[in-house]
Amino acid sequence: MERPRPLIAAIGAVASNGMLGLDNWLPWDIPEELAYFEATIAGAALLVGRITYESMDEVPADSFIVSRRTDLALRPGCHRVSSVEEGLHAALATGKPVFVIGGASIYAAAWPYCRYFYLTRIDMPFAGDTLFPESVPLASWPLFSETVKCLRERKRGCEVLCRFQIYEQPHSRPLPALEQNSAANFPE
């Protein structure tokens, strides 16, 4: 009998024009959306890209930061890993739920291992410098659940429709065994 695979999920938000980042942060200011993100990942082990990590005011313990920079300043309870696979193995070893929280290159590398992708679709275009990766094939994943809310975007001072969606990947890929001294090609 096959053992069930551990659950790995990703979480993020994207504007209607595909933007997910601006100047190493979010292009929008929707407090309820950020609160949803924080509540969903509370108590989980996190896989985080370096740029996302450096943009965060608070980083919980058991966060695994993907970076090959050996001089990366780590906060208490955080660990540097050299690949998405290494980080996912380490995060799973904590026994906590595991969430991939970005950025774009981390989503692009981690999606094959994710059973779920929590994505907030913000029904408004925003200027930005980072697009949600086209290589993440959410269109082919069944929509597991959706909650729609109209929330206040504070930069523009207007209401915006937010779709809190959870996609389920029917056949997530098992994590490969780690090789010693293996490093994936990720941006510094």
LINLIN-V982423 format. One record per residue. N is the residue number from 0. RES is the residue in one letter. SS is DSSP state (H for helix, E for strand, - for the rest). Layout:
n:N res:RES ss:SS
n:N res:RES ss:SS
This chain:
n:0 res:M ss:-
n:1 res:E ss:-
n:2 res:R ss:-
n:3 res:P ss:-
n:4 res:R ss:-
n:5 res:P ss:-
n:6 res:L ss:-
n:7 res:I ss:E
n:8 res:A ss:E
n:9 res:A ss:E
n:10 res:I ss:E
n:11 res:G ss:E
n:12 res:A ss:E
n:13 res:V ss:E
n:14 res:A ss:E
n:15 res:S ss:-
n:16 res:N ss:-
n:17 res:G ss:-
n:18 res:M ss:E
n:19 res:L ss:E
n:20 res:G ss:E
n:21 res:L ss:E
n:22 res:D ss:-
n:23 res:N ss:-
n:24 res:W ss:E
n:25 res:L ss:-
n:26 res:P ss:-
n:27 res:W ss:-
n:28 res:D ss:-
n:29 res:I ss:-
n:30 res:P ss:H
n:31 res:E ss:H
n:32 res:E ss:H
n:33 res:L ss:H
n:34 res:A ss:H
n:35 res:Y ss:H
n:36 res:F ss:H
n:37 res:E ss:H
n:38 res:A ss:H
n:39 res:T ss:H
n:40 res:I ss:H
n:41 res:A ss:-
n:42 res:G ss:-
n:43 res:A ss:-
n:44 res:A ss:E
n:45 res:L ss:E
n:46 res:L ss:E
n:47 res:V ss:E
n:48 res:G ss:E
n:49 res:R ss:H
n:50 res:I ss:H
n:51 res:T ss:H
n:52 res:Y ss:H
n:53 res:E ss:H
n:54 res:S ss:H
n:55 res:M ss:-
n:56 res:D ss:-
n:57 res:E ss:-
n:58 res:V ss:-
n:59 res:P ss:-
n:60 res:A ss:-
n:61 res:D ss:-
n:62 res:S ss:E
n:63 res:F ss:E
n:64 res:I ss:E
n:65 res:V ss:E
n:66 res:S ss:-
n:67 res:R ss:-
n:68 res:R ss:-
n:69 res:T ss:-
n:70 res:D ss:-
n:71 res:L ss:-
n:72 res:A ss:-
n:73 res:L ss:-
n:74 res:R ss:-
n:75 res:P ss:-
n:76 res:G ss:-
n:77 res:C ss:E
n:78 res:H ss:E
n:79 res:R ss:E
n:80 res:V ss:E
n:81 res:S ss:-
n:82 res:S ss:-
n:83 res:V ss:H
n:84 res:E ss:H
n:85 res:E ss:H
n:86 res:G ss:H
n:87 res:L ss:H
n:88 res:H ss:H
n:89 res:A ss:H
n:90 res:A ss:H
n:91 res:L ss:H
n:92 res:A ss:H
n:93 res:T ss:-
n:94 res:G ss:-
n:95 res:K ss:-
n:96 res:P ss:-
n:97 res:V ss:E
n:98 res:F ss:E
n:99 res:V ss:E
n:100 res:I ss:-
n:101 res:G ss:-
n:102 res:G ss:-
n:103 res:A ss:H
n:104 res:S ss:H
n:105 res:I ss:H
n:106 res:Y ss:H
n:107 res:A ss:H
n:108 res:A ss:H
n:109 res:A ss:H
n:110 res:W ss:H
n:111 res:P ss:H
n:112 res:Y ss:H
n:113 res:C ss:-
n:114 res:R ss:-
n:115 res:Y ss:E
n:116 res:F ss:E
n:117 res:Y ss:E
n:118 res:L ss:E
n:119 res:T ss:E
n:120 res:R ss:E
n:121 res:I ss:E
n:122 res:D ss:-
n:123 res:M ss:-
n:124 res:P ss:-
n:125 res:F ss:-
n:126 res:A ss:-
n:127 res:G ss:-
n:128 res:D ss:-
n:129 res:T ss:E
n:130 res:L ss:E
n:131 res:F ss:-
n:132 res:P ss:-
n:133 res:E ss:-
n:134 res:S ss:-
n:135 res:V ss:-
n:136 res:P ss:-
n:137 res:L ss:H
n:138 res:A ss:H
n:139 res:S ss:H
n:140 res:W ss:-
n:141 res:P ss:E
n:142 res:L ss:E
n:143 res:F ss:E
n:144 res:S ss:E
n:145 res:E ss:E
n:146 res:T ss:E
n:147 res:V ss:E
n:148 res:K ss:E
n:149 res:C ss:E
n:150 res:L ss:E
n:151 res:R ss:E
n:152 res:E ss:E
n:153 res:R ss:-
n:154 res:K ss:-
n:155 res:R ss:-
n:156 res:G ss:-
n:157 res:C ss:E
n:158 res:E ss:E
n:159 res:V ss:E
n:160 res:L ss:E
n:161 res:C ss:E
n:162 res:R ss:E
n:163 res:F ss:E
n:164 res:Q ss:E
n:165 res:I ss:E
n:166 res:Y ss:E
n:167 res:E ss:E
n:168 res:Q ss:-
n:169 res:P ss:-
n:170 res:H ss:-
n:171 res:S ss:-
n:172 res:R ss:-
n:173 res:P ss:-
n:174 res:L ss:-
n:175 res:P ss:-
n:176 res:A ss:-
n:177 res:L ss:-
n:178 res:E ss:-
n:179 res:Q ss:-
n:180 res:N ss:-
n:181 res:S ss:-
n:182 res:A ss:-
n:183 res:A ss:-
n:184 res:N ss:-
n:185 res:F ss:-
n:186 res:P ss:-
n:187 res:E ss:-
